[in-house]
Amino acid sequence: MFLQDMGAQVLKAWNGKEAVDLFAASAPGEIELIMMDIMMPIMNGLEAVKHIRAMDRPDAKNVVILAMTANAFSDDVERSRQAGMNEHLSKPLDSDTIRAAILRNLK
């Protein structure tokens, strides 16, 4: 509801493979932001973002991807950045933190 209240159209993926498949099936530029949980079944968020960034399409390198995870150690943040995340948000999250990250990254 929170994202829709900000005017976003929301697609949901229940695991990393679904996230990759949704992005692959979208038109270039259709998806502006991905909020990626790191701990997901089938394919984790780090693997999923690597697949997205490796796609041969114009928006794959530039789509904003925010890592969302309970892991807050500096090596977790570094793994997120190395995988291709734009920013690492540690849980618990509140709407102000999410809103600020979205606005920071969707300039």
Phi and psi restraints in degrees (range 20) as a CNS / XPLOR table:
assign (resid 1 and name C) (resid 2 and name N)
       (resid 2 and name CA) (resid 2 and name C) 1.0 -56.5 20.0 2
assign (resid 2 and name N) (resid 2 and name CA)
       (resid 2 and name C) (resid 3 and name N) 1.0 -46.8 20.0 2
assign (resid 2 and name C) (resid 3 and name N)
       (resid 3 and name CA) (resid 3 and name C) 1.0 -68.0 20.0 2
assign (resid 3 and name N) (resid 3 and name CA)
       (resid 3 and name C) (resid 4 and name N) 1.0 -38.8 20.0 2
assign (resid 3 and name C) (resid 4 and name N)
       (resid 4 and name CA) (resid 4 and name C) 1.0 -64.1 20.0 2
assign (resid 4 and name N) (resid 4 and name CA)
       (resid 4 and name C) (resid 5 and name N) 1.0 -36.7 20.0 2
assign (resid 4 and name C) (resid 5 and name N)
       (resid 5 and name CA) (resid 5 and name C) 1.0 -63.3 20.0 2
assign (resid 5 and name N) (resid 5 and name CA)
       (resid 5 and name C) (resid 6 and name N) 1.0 -26.3 20.0 2
assign (resid 5 and name C) (resid 6 and name N)
       (resid 6 and name CA) (resid 6 and name C) 1.0 -82.4 20.0 2
assign (resid 6 and name N) (resid 6 and name CA)
       (resid 6 and name C) (resid 7 and name N) 1.0 -2.5 20.0 2
assign (resid 6 and name C) (resid 7 and name N)
       (resid 7 and name CA) (resid 7 and name C) 1.0 97.2 20.0 2
assign (resid 7 and name N) (resid 7 and name CA)
       (resid 7 and name C) (resid 8 and name N) 1.0 8.1 20.0 2
assign (resid 7 and name C) (resid 8 and name N)
       (resid 8 and name CA) (resid 8 and name C) 1.0 -84.5 20.0 2
assign (resid 8 and name N) (resid 8 and name CA)
       (resid 8 and name C) (resid 9 and name N) 1.0 145.1 20.0 2
assign (resid 8 and name C) (resid 9 and name N)
       (resid 9 and name CA) (resid 9 and name C) 1.0 -92.9 20.0 2
assign (resid 9 and name N) (resid 9 and name CA)
       (resid 9 and name C) (resid 10 and name N) 1.0 127.7 20.0 2
assign (resid 9 and name C) (resid 10 and name N)
       (resid 10 and name CA) (resid 10 and name C) 1.0 -111.6 20.0 2
assign (resid 10 and name N) (resid 10 and name CA)
       (resid 10 and name C) (resid 11 and name N) 1.0 129.9 20.0 2
assign (resid 10 and name C) (resid 11 and name N)
       (resid 11 and name CA) (resid 11 and name C) 1.0 -108.9 20.0 2
assign (resid 11 and name N) (resid 11 and name CA)
       (resid 11 and name C) (resid 12 and name N) 1.0 141.9 20.0 2
assign (resid 11 and name C) (resid 12 and name N)
       (resid 12 and name CA) (resid 12 and name C) 1.0 -116.7 20.0 2
assign (resid 12 and name N) (resid 12 and name CA)
       (resid 12 and name C) (resid 13 and name N) 1.0 137.0 20.0 2
assign (resid 12 and name C) (resid 13 and name N)
       (resid 13 and name CA) (resid 13 and name C) 1.0 -122.9 20.0 2
assign (resid 13 and name N) (resid 13 and name CA)
       (resid 13 and name C) (resid 14 and name N) 1.0 139.0 20.0 2
assign (resid 13 and name C) (resid 14 and name N)
       (resid 14 and name CA) (resid 14 and name C) 1.0 -96.9 20.0 2
assign (resid 14 and name N) (resid 14 and name CA)
       (resid 14 and name C) (resid 15 and name N) 1.0 -6.7 20.0 2
assign (resid 14 and name C) (resid 15 and name N)
       (resid 15 and name CA) (resid 15 and name C) 1.0 -156.7 20.0 2
assign (resid 15 and name N) (resid 15 and name CA)
       (resid 15 and name C) (resid 16 and name N) 1.0 170.5 20.0 2
assign (resid 15 and name C) (resid 16 and name N)
       (resid 16 and name CA) (resid 16 and name C) 1.0 -62.4 20.0 2
assign (resid 16 and name N) (resid 16 and name CA)
       (resid 16 and name C) (resid 17 and name N) 1.0 -36.6 20.0 2
assign (resid 16 and name C) (resid 17 and name N)
       (resid 17 and name CA) (resid 17 and name C) 1.0 -64.6 20.0 2
assign (resid 17 and name N) (resid 17 and name CA)
       (resid 17 and name C) (resid 18 and name N) 1.0 -41.0 20.0 2
assign (resid 17 and name C) (resid 18 and name N)
       (resid 18 and name CA) (resid 18 and name C) 1.0 -63.2 20.0 2
assign (resid 18 and name N) (resid 18 and name CA)
       (resid 18 and name C) (resid 19 and name N) 1.0 -37.6 20.0 2
assign (resid 18 and name C) (resid 19 and name N)
       (resid 19 and name CA) (resid 19 and name C) 1.0 -62.3 20.0 2
assign (resid 19 and name N) (resid 19 and name CA)
       (resid 19 and name C) (resid 20 and name N) 1.0 -45.4 20.0 2
assign (resid 19 and name C) (resid 20 and name N)
       (resid 20 and name CA) (resid 20 and name C) 1.0 -61.7 20.0 2
assign (resid 20 and name N) (resid 20 and name CA)
       (resid 20 and name C) (resid 21 and name N) 1.0 -45.7 20.0 2
assign (resid 20 and name C) (resid 21 and name N)
       (resid 21 and name CA) (resid 21 and name C) 1.0 -64.1 20.0 2
assign (resid 21 and name N) (resid 21 and name CA)
       (resid 21 and name C) (resid 22 and name N) 1.0 -40.5 20.0 2
assign (resid 21 and name C) (resid 22 and name N)
       (resid 22 and name CA) (resid 22 and name C) 1.0 -62.6 20.0 2
assign (resid 22 and name N) (resid 22 and name CA)
       (resid 22 and name C) (resid 23 and name N) 1.0 -43.9 20.0 2
assign (resid 22 and name C) (resid 23 and name N)
       (resid 23 and name CA) (resid 23 and name C) 1.0 -65.1 20.0 2
assign (resid 23 and name N) (resid 23 and name CA)
       (resid 23 and name C) (resid 24 and name N) 1.0 -44.3 20.0 2
assign (resid 23 and name C) (resid 24 and name N)
       (resid 24 and name CA) (resid 24 and name C) 1.0 -61.3 20.0 2
assign (resid 24 and name N) (resid 24 and name CA)
       (resid 24 and name C) (resid 25 and name N) 1.0 -34.6 20.0 2
assign (resid 24 and name C) (resid 25 and name N)
       (resid 25 and name CA) (resid 25 and name C) 1.0 -82.3 20.0 2
assign (resid 25 and name N) (resid 25 and name CA)
       (resid 25 and name C) (resid 26 and name N) 1.0 -12.1 20.0 2
assign (resid 25 and name C) (resid 26 and name N)
       (resid 26 and name CA) (resid 26 and name C) 1.0 -80.9 20.0 2
assign (resid 26 and name N) (resid 26 and name CA)
       (resid 26 and name C) (resid 27 and name N) 1.0 158.5 20.0 2
assign (resid 26 and name C) (resid 27 and name N)
       (resid 27 and name CA) (resid 27 and name C) 1.0 -74.6 20.0 2
assign (resid 27 and name N) (resid 27 and name CA)
       (resid 27 and name C) (resid 28 and name N) 1.0 146.2 20.0 2
assign (resid 27 and name C) (resid 28 and name N)
       (resid 28 and name CA) (resid 28 and name C) 1.0 -53.1 20.0 2
assign (resid 28 and name N) (resid 28 and name CA)
       (resid 28 and name C) (resid 29 and name N) 1.0 130.1 20.0 2
assign (resid 28 and name C) (resid 29 and name N)
       (resid 29 and name CA) (resid 29 and name C) 1.0 85.1 20.0 2
assign (resid 29 and name N) (resid 29 and name CA)
       (resid 29 and name C) (resid 30 and name N) 1.0 -9.3 20.0 2
assign (resid 29 and name C) (resid 30 and name N)
       (resid 30 and name CA) (resid 30 and name C) 1.0 -66.7 20.0 2
assign (resid 30 and name N) (resid 30 and name CA)
       (resid 30 and name C) (resid 31 and name N) 1.0 -38.6 20.0 2
assign (resid 30 and name C) (resid 31 and name N)
       (resid 31 and name CA) (resid 31 and name C) 1.0 -100.9 20.0 2
assign (resid 31 and name N) (resid 31 and name CA)
       (resid 31 and name C) (resid 32 and name N) 1.0 120.6 20.0 2
assign (resid 31 and name C) (resid 32 and name N)
       (resid 32 and name CA) (resid 32 and name C) 1.0 -98.1 20.0 2
assign (resid 32 and name N) (resid 32 and name CA)
       (resid 32 and name C) (resid 33 and name N) 1.0 -23.6 20.0 2
assign (resid 32 and name C) (resid 33 and name N)
       (resid 33 and name CA) (resid 33 and name C) 1.0 -147.6 20.0 2
assign (resid 33 and name N) (resid 33 and name CA)
       (resid 33 and name C) (resid 34 and name N) 1.0 136.9 20.0 2
assign (resid 33 and name C) (resid 34 and name N)
       (resid 34 and name CA) (resid 34 and name C) 1.0 -123.9 20.0 2
assign (resid 34 and name N) (resid 34 and name CA)
       (resid 34 and name C) (resid 35 and name N) 1.0 126.8 20.0 2
assign (resid 34 and name C) (resid 35 and name N)
       (resid 35 and name CA) (resid 35 and name C) 1.0 -102.2 20.0 2
assign (resid 35 and name N) (resid 35 and name CA)
       (resid 35 and name C) (resid 36 and name N) 1.0 108.6 20.0 2
assign (resid 35 and name C) (resid 36 and name N)
       (resid 36 and name CA) (resid 36 and name C) 1.0 -110.5 20.0 2
assign (resid 36 and name N) (resid 36 and name CA)
       (resid 36 and name C) (resid 37 and name N) 1.0 116.4 20.0 2
assign (resid 36 and name C) (resid 37 and name N)
       (resid 37 and name CA) (resid 37 and name C) 1.0 -73.2 20.0 2
assign (resid 37 and name N) (resid 37 and name CA)
       (resid 37 and name C) (resid 38 and name N) 1.0 139.9 20.0 2
assign (resid 37 and name C) (resid 38 and name N)
       (resid 38 and name CA) (resid 38 and name C) 1.0 -76.5 20.0 2
assign (resid 38 and name N) (resid 38 and name CA)
       (resid 38 and name C) (resid 39 and name N) 1.0 -42.0 20.0 2
assign (resid 38 and name C) (resid 39 and name N)
       (resid 39 and name CA) (resid 39 and name C) 1.0 -94.3 20.0 2
assign (resid 39 and name N) (resid 39 and name CA)
       (resid 39 and name C) (resid 40 and name N) 1.0 91.2 20.0 2
assign (resid 39 and name C) (resid 40 and name N)
       (resid 40 and name CA) (resid 40 and name C) 1.0 -129.5 20.0 2
assign (resid 40 and name N) (resid 40 and name CA)
       (resid 40 and name C) (resid 41 and name N) 1.0 155.2 20.0 2
assign (resid 40 and name C) (resid 41 and name N)
       (resid 41 and name CA) (resid 41 and name C) 1.0 -74.3 20.0 2
assign (resid 41 and name N) (resid 41 and name CA)
       (resid 41 and name C) (resid 42 and name N) 1.0 167.6 20.0 2
assign (resid 41 and name C) (resid 42 and name N)
       (resid 42 and name CA) (resid 42 and name C) 1.0 67.1 20.0 2
assign (resid 42 and name N) (resid 42 and name CA)
       (resid 42 and name C) (resid 43 and name N) 1.0 -56.6 20.0 2
assign (resid 42 and name C) (resid 43 and name N)
       (resid 43 and name CA) (resid 43 and name C) 1.0 -144.3 20.0 2
assign (resid 43 and name N) (resid 43 and name CA)
       (resid 43 and name C) (resid 44 and name N) 1.0 122.9 20.0 2
assign (resid 43 and name C) (resid 44 and name N)
       (resid 44 and name CA) (resid 44 and name C) 1.0 -74.0 20.0 2
assign (resid 44 and name N) (resid 44 and name CA)
       (resid 44 and name C) (resid 45 and name N) 1.0 169.8 20.0 2
assign (resid 44 and name C) (resid 45 and name N)
       (resid 45 and name CA) (resid 45 and name C) 1.0 -63.4 20.0 2
assign (resid 45 and name N) (resid 45 and name CA)
       (resid 45 and name C) (resid 46 and name N) 1.0 -34.2 20.0 2
assign (resid 45 and name C) (resid 46 and name N)
       (resid 46 and name CA) (resid 46 and name C) 1.0 -65.7 20.0 2
assign (resid 46 and name N) (resid 46 and name CA)
       (resid 46 and name C) (resid 47 and name N) 1.0 -43.5 20.0 2
assign (resid 46 and name C) (resid 47 and name N)
       (resid 47 and name CA) (resid 47 and name C) 1.0 -65.3 20.0 2
assign (resid 47 and name N) (resid 47 and name CA)
       (resid 47 and name C) (resid 48 and name N) 1.0 -41.8 20.0 2
assign (resid 47 and name C) (resid 48 and name N)
       (resid 48 and name CA) (resid 48 and name C) 1.0 -61.9 20.0 2
assign (resid 48 and name N) (resid 48 and name CA)
       (resid 48 and name C) (resid 49 and name N) 1.0 -44.3 20.0 2
assign (resid 48 and name C) (resid 49 and name N)
       (resid 49 and name CA) (resid 49 and name C) 1.0 -66.8 20.0 2
assign (resid 49 and name N) (resid 49 and name CA)
       (resid 49 and name C) (resid 50 and name N) 1.0 -35.1 20.0 2
assign (resid 49 and name C) (resid 50 and name N)
       (resid 50 and name CA) (resid 50 and name C) 1.0 -61.9 20.0 2
assign (resid 50 and name N) (resid 50 and name CA)
       (resid 50 and name C) (resid 51 and name N) 1.0 -40.7 20.0 2
assign (resid 50 and name C) (resid 51 and name N)
       (resid 51 and name CA) (resid 51 and name C) 1.0 -65.1 20.0 2
assign (resid 51 and name N) (resid 51 and name CA)
       (resid 51 and name C) (resid 52 and name N) 1.0 -42.8 20.0 2
assign (resid 51 and name C) (resid 52 and name N)
       (resid 52 and name CA) (resid 52 and name C) 1.0 -63.8 20.0 2
assign (resid 52 and name N) (resid 52 and name CA)
       (resid 52 and name C) (resid 53 and name N) 1.0 -47.7 20.0 2
assign (resid 52 and name C) (resid 53 and name N)
       (resid 53 and name CA) (resid 53 and name C) 1.0 -63.3 20.0 2
assign (resid 53 and name N) (resid 53 and name CA)
       (resid 53 and name C) (resid 54 and name N) 1.0 -26.4 20.0 2
assign (resid 53 and name C) (resid 54 and name N)
       (resid 54 and name CA) (resid 54 and name C) 1.0 -85.9 20.0 2
assign (resid 54 and name N) (resid 54 and name CA)
       (resid 54 and name C) (resid 55 and name N) 1.0 -6.1 20.0 2
assign (resid 54 and name C) (resid 55 and name N)
       (resid 55 and name CA) (resid 55 and name C) 1.0 -66.2 20.0 2
assign (resid 55 and name N) (resid 55 and name CA)
       (resid 55 and name C) (resid 56 and name N) 1.0 145.2 20.0 2
assign (resid 55 and name C) (resid 56 and name N)
       (resid 56 and name CA) (resid 56 and name C) 1.0 -89.5 20.0 2
assign (resid 56 and name N) (resid 56 and name CA)
       (resid 56 and name C) (resid 57 and name N) 1.0 75.7 20.0 2
assign (resid 56 and name C) (resid 57 and name N)
       (resid 57 and name CA) (resid 57 and name C) 1.0 -152.9 20.0 2
assign (resid 57 and name N) (resid 57 and name CA)
       (resid 57 and name C) (resid 58 and name N) 1.0 152.5 20.0 2
assign (resid 57 and name C) (resid 58 and name N)
       (resid 58 and name CA) (resid 58 and name C) 1.0 -63.1 20.0 2
assign (resid 58 and name N) (resid 58 and name CA)
       (resid 58 and name C) (resid 59 and name N) 1.0 -27.3 20.0 2
assign (resid 58 and name C) (resid 59 and name N)
       (resid 59 and name CA) (resid 59 and name C) 1.0 -95.0 20.0 2
assign (resid 59 and name N) (resid 59 and name CA)
       (resid 59 and name C) (resid 60 and name N) 1.0 -6.2 20.0 2
assign (resid 59 and name C) (resid 60 and name N)
       (resid 60 and name CA) (resid 60 and name C) 1.0 -63.1 20.0 2
assign (resid 60 and name N) (resid 60 and name CA)
       (resid 60 and name C) (resid 61 and name N) 1.0 -35.5 20.0 2
assign (resid 60 and name C) (resid 61 and name N)
       (resid 61 and name CA) (resid 61 and name C) 1.0 -81.3 20.0 2
assign (resid 61 and name N) (resid 61 and name CA)
       (resid 61 and name C) (resid 62 and name N) 1.0 -21.6 20.0 2
assign (resid 61 and name C) (resid 62 and name N)
       (resid 62 and name CA) (resid 62 and name C) 1.0 -110.1 20.0 2
assign (resid 62 and name N) (resid 62 and name CA)
       (resid 62 and name C) (resid 63 and name N) 1.0 -14.5 20.0 2
assign (resid 62 and name C) (resid 63 and name N)
       (resid 63 and name CA) (resid 63 and name C) 1.0 -58.3 20.0 2
assign (resid 63 and name N) (resid 63 and name CA)
       (resid 63 and name C) (resid 64 and name N) 1.0 136.9 20.0 2
assign (resid 63 and name C) (resid 64 and name N)
       (resid 64 and name CA) (resid 64 and name C) 1.0 -75.8 20.0 2
assign (resid 64 and name N) (resid 64 and name CA)
       (resid 64 and name C) (resid 65 and name N) 1.0 127.0 20.0 2
assign (resid 64 and name C) (resid 65 and name N)
       (resid 65 and name CA) (resid 65 and name C) 1.0 -125.7 20.0 2
assign (resid 65 and name N) (resid 65 and name CA)
       (resid 65 and name C) (resid 66 and name N) 1.0 119.6 20.0 2
assign (resid 65 and name C) (resid 66 and name N)
       (resid 66 and name CA) (resid 66 and name C) 1.0 -103.8 20.0 2
assign (resid 66 and name N) (resid 66 and name CA)
       (resid 66 and name C) (resid 67 and name N) 1.0 123.7 20.0 2
assign (resid 66 and name C) (resid 67 and name N)
       (resid 67 and name CA) (resid 67 and name C) 1.0 -77.4 20.0 2
assign (resid 67 and name N) (resid 67 and name CA)
       (resid 67 and name C) (resid 68 and name N) 1.0 135.9 20.0 2
assign (resid 67 and name C) (resid 68 and name N)
       (resid 68 and name CA) (resid 68 and name C) 1.0 -127.2 20.0 2
assign (resid 68 and name N) (resid 68 and name CA)
       (resid 68 and name C) (resid 69 and name N) 1.0 119.6 20.0 2
assign (resid 68 and name C) (resid 69 and name N)
       (resid 69 and name CA) (resid 69 and name C) 1.0 -158.6 20.0 2
assign (resid 69 and name N) (resid 69 and name CA)
       (resid 69 and name C) (resid 70 and name N) 1.0 159.2 20.0 2
assign (resid 69 and name C) (resid 70 and name N)
       (resid 70 and name CA) (resid 70 and name C) 1.0 -81.5 20.0 2
assign (resid 70 and name N) (resid 70 and name CA)
       (resid 70 and name C) (resid 71 and name N) 1.0 -13.6 20.0 2
assign (resid 70 and name C) (resid 71 and name N)
       (resid 71 and name CA) (resid 71 and name C) 1.0 -80.4 20.0 2
assign (resid 71 and name N) (resid 71 and name CA)
       (resid 71 and name C) (resid 72 and name N) 1.0 117.0 20.0 2
assign (resid 71 and name C) (resid 72 and name N)
       (resid 72 and name CA) (resid 72 and name C) 1.0 -119.5 20.0 2
assign (resid 72 and name N) (resid 72 and name CA)
       (resid 72 and name C) (resid 73 and name N) 1.0 6.7 20.0 2
assign (resid 72 and name C) (resid 73 and name N)
       (resid 73 and name CA) (resid 73 and name C) 1.0 -72.9 20.0 2
assign (resid 73 and name N) (resid 73 and name CA)
       (resid 73 and name C) (resid 74 and name N) 1.0 155.7 20.0 2
assign (resid 73 and name C) (resid 74 and name N)
       (resid 74 and name CA) (resid 74 and name C) 1.0 -59.7 20.0 2
assign (resid 74 and name N) (resid 74 and name CA)
       (resid 74 and name C) (resid 75 and name N) 1.0 -34.1 20.0 2
assign (resid 74 and name C) (resid 75 and name N)
       (resid 75 and name CA) (resid 75 and name C) 1.0 -70.5 20.0 2
assign (resid 75 and name N) (resid 75 and name CA)
       (resid 75 and name C) (resid 76 and name N) 1.0 -28.6 20.0 2
assign (resid 75 and name C) (resid 76 and name N)
       (resid 76 and name CA) (resid 76 and name C) 1.0 -67.4 20.0 2
assign (resid 76 and name N) (resid 76 and name CA)
       (resid 76 and name C) (resid 77 and name N) 1.0 -42.6 20.0 2
assign (resid 76 and name C) (resid 77 and name N)
       (resid 77 and name CA) (resid 77 and name C) 1.0 -61.9 20.0 2
assign (resid 77 and name N) (resid 77 and name CA)
       (resid 77 and name C) (resid 78 and name N) 1.0 -43.4 20.0 2
assign (resid 77 and name C) (resid 78 and name N)
       (resid 78 and name CA) (resid 78 and name C) 1.0 -63.9 20.0 2
assign (resid 78 and name N) (resid 78 and name CA)
       (resid 78 and name C) (resid 79 and name N) 1.0 -41.5 20.0 2
assign (resid 78 and name C) (resid 79 and name N)
       (resid 79 and name CA) (resid 79 and name C) 1.0 -61.2 20.0 2
assign (resid 79 and name N) (resid 79 and name CA)
       (resid 79 and name C) (resid 80 and name N) 1.0 -39.6 20.0 2
assign (resid 79 and name C) (resid 80 and name N)
       (resid 80 and name CA) (resid 80 and name C) 1.0 -62.4 20.0 2
assign (resid 80 and name N) (resid 80 and name CA)
       (resid 80 and name C) (resid 81 and name N) 1.0 -46.7 20.0 2
assign (resid 80 and name C) (resid 81 and name N)
       (resid 81 and name CA) (resid 81 and name C) 1.0 -64.6 20.0 2
assign (resid 81 and name N) (resid 81 and name CA)
       (resid 81 and name C) (resid 82 and name N) 1.0 -42.2 20.0 2
assign (resid 81 and name C) (resid 82 and name N)
       (resid 82 and name CA) (resid 82 and name C) 1.0 -63.6 20.0 2
assign (resid 82 and name N) (resid 82 and name CA)
       (resid 82 and name C) (resid 83 and name N) 1.0 -32.8 20.0 2
assign (resid 82 and name C) (resid 83 and name N)
       (resid 83 and name CA) (resid 83 and name C) 1.0 -71.8 20.0 2
assign (resid 83 and name N) (resid 83 and name CA)
       (resid 83 and name C) (resid 84 and name N) 1.0 -24.1 20.0 2
assign (resid 83 and name C) (resid 84 and name N)
       (resid 84 and name CA) (resid 84 and name C) 1.0 120.9 20.0 2
assign (resid 84 and name N) (resid 84 and name CA)
       (resid 84 and name C) (resid 85 and name N) 1.0 10.6 20.0 2
assign (resid 84 and name C) (resid 85 and name N)
       (resid 85 and name CA) (resid 85 and name C) 1.0 -72.1 20.0 2
assign (resid 85 and name N) (resid 85 and name CA)
       (resid 85 and name C) (resid 86 and name N) 1.0 146.5 20.0 2
assign (resid 85 and name C) (resid 86 and name N)
       (resid 86 and name CA) (resid 86 and name C) 1.0 -79.9 20.0 2
assign (resid 86 and name N) (resid 86 and name CA)
       (resid 86 and name C) (resid 87 and name N) 1.0 -33.6 20.0 2
assign (resid 86 and name C) (resid 87 and name N)
       (resid 87 and name CA) (resid 87 and name C) 1.0 -155.1 20.0 2
assign (resid 87 and name N) (resid 87 and name CA)
       (resid 87 and name C) (resid 88 and name N) 1.0 153.4 20.0 2
assign (resid 87 and name C) (resid 88 and name N)
       (resid 88 and name CA) (resid 88 and name C) 1.0 -116.3 20.0 2
assign (resid 88 and name N) (resid 88 and name CA)
       (resid 88 and name C) (resid 89 and name N) 1.0 113.8 20.0 2
assign (resid 88 and name C) (resid 89 and name N)
       (resid 89 and name CA) (resid 89 and name C) 1.0 -109.1 20.0 2
assign (resid 89 and name N) (resid 89 and name CA)
       (resid 89 and name C) (resid 90 and name N) 1.0 124.7 20.0 2
assign (resid 89 and name C) (resid 90 and name N)
       (resid 90 and name CA) (resid 90 and name C) 1.0 -95.0 20.0 2
assign (resid 90 and name N) (resid 90 and name CA)
       (resid 90 and name C) (resid 91 and name N) 1.0 138.4 20.0 2
assign (resid 90 and name C) (resid 91 and name N)
       (resid 91 and name CA) (resid 91 and name C) 1.0 -77.9 20.0 2
assign (resid 91 and name N) (resid 91 and name CA)
       (resid 91 and name C) (resid 92 and name N) 1.0 153.5 20.0 2
assign (resid 91 and name C) (resid 92 and name N)
       (resid 92 and name CA) (resid 92 and name C) 1.0 -74.5 20.0 2
assign (resid 92 and name N) (resid 92 and name CA)
       (resid 92 and name C) (resid 93 and name N) 1.0 143.0 20.0 2
assign (resid 92 and name C) (resid 93 and name N)
       (resid 93 and name CA) (resid 93 and name C) 1.0 -107.5 20.0 2
assign (resid 93 and name N) (resid 93 and name CA)
       (resid 93 and name C) (resid 94 and name N) 1.0 149.6 20.0 2
assign (resid 93 and name C) (resid 94 and name N)
       (resid 94 and name CA) (resid 94 and name C) 1.0 -121.7 20.0 2
assign (resid 94 and name N) (resid 94 and name CA)
       (resid 94 and name C) (resid 95 and name N) 1.0 166.7 20.0 2
assign (resid 94 and name C) (resid 95 and name N)
       (resid 95 and name CA) (resid 95 and name C) 1.0 -62.6 20.0 2
assign (resid 95 and name N) (resid 95 and name CA)
       (resid 95 and name C) (resid 96 and name N) 1.0 -34.3 20.0 2
assign (resid 95 and name C) (resid 96 and name N)
       (resid 96 and name CA) (resid 96 and name C) 1.0 -65.2 20.0 2
assign (resid 96 and name N) (resid 96 and name CA)
       (resid 96 and name C) (resid 97 and name N) 1.0 -40.7 20.0 2
assign (resid 96 and name C) (resid 97 and name N)
       (resid 97 and name CA) (resid 97 and name C) 1.0 -65.1 20.0 2
assign (resid 97 and name N) (resid 97 and name CA)
       (resid 97 and name C) (resid 98 and name N) 1.0 -44.1 20.0 2
assign (resid 97 and name C) (resid 98 and name N)
       (resid 98 and name CA) (resid 98 and name C) 1.0 -65.7 20.0 2
assign (resid 98 and name N) (resid 98 and name CA)
       (resid 98 and name C) (resid 99 and name N) 1.0 -46.9 20.0 2
assign (resid 98 and name C) (resid 99 and name N)
       (resid 99 and name CA) (resid 99 and name C) 1.0 -57.9 20.0 2
assign (resid 99 and name N) (resid 99 and name CA)
       (resid 99 and name C) (resid 100 and name N) 1.0 -45.8 20.0 2
assign (resid 99 and name C) (resid 100 and name N)
       (resid 100 and name CA) (resid 100 and name C) 1.0 -61.8 20.0 2
assign (resid 100 and name N) (resid 100 and name CA)
       (resid 100 and name C) (resid 101 and name N) 1.0 -41.8 20.0 2
assign (resid 100 and name C) (resid 101 and name N)
       (resid 101 and name CA) (resid 101 and name C) 1.0 -65.1 20.0 2
assign (resid 101 and name N) (resid 101 and name CA)
       (resid 101 and name C) (resid 102 and name N) 1.0 -40.8 20.0 2
assign (resid 101 and name C) (resid 102 and name N)
       (resid 102 and name CA) (resid 102 and name C) 1.0 -63.5 20.0 2
assign (resid 102 and name N) (resid 102 and name CA)
       (resid 102 and name C) (resid 103 and name N) 1.0 -48.4 20.0 2
assign (resid 102 and name C) (resid 103 and name N)
       (resid 103 and name CA) (resid 103 and name C) 1.0 -64.5 20.0 2
assign (resid 103 and name N) (resid 103 and name CA)
       (resid 103 and name C) (resid 104 and name N) 1.0 -36.2 20.0 2
assign (resid 103 and name C) (resid 104 and name N)
       (resid 104 and name CA) (resid 104 and name C) 1.0 -63.7 20.0 2
assign (resid 104 and name N) (resid 104 and name CA)
       (resid 104 and name C) (resid 105 and name N) 1.0 -37.3 20.0 2
assign (resid 104 and name C) (resid 105 and name N)
       (resid 105 and name CA) (resid 105 and name C) 1.0 -94.1 20.0 2
assign (resid 105 and name N) (resid 105 and name CA)
       (resid 105 and name C) (resid 106 and name N) 1.0 -19.7 20.0 2
assign (resid 105 and name C) (resid 106 and name N)
       (resid 106 and name CA) (resid 106 and name C) 1.0 -106.8 20.0 2
assign (resid 106 and name N) (resid 106 and name CA)
       (resid 106 and name C) (resid 107 and name N) 1.0 49.5 20.0 2
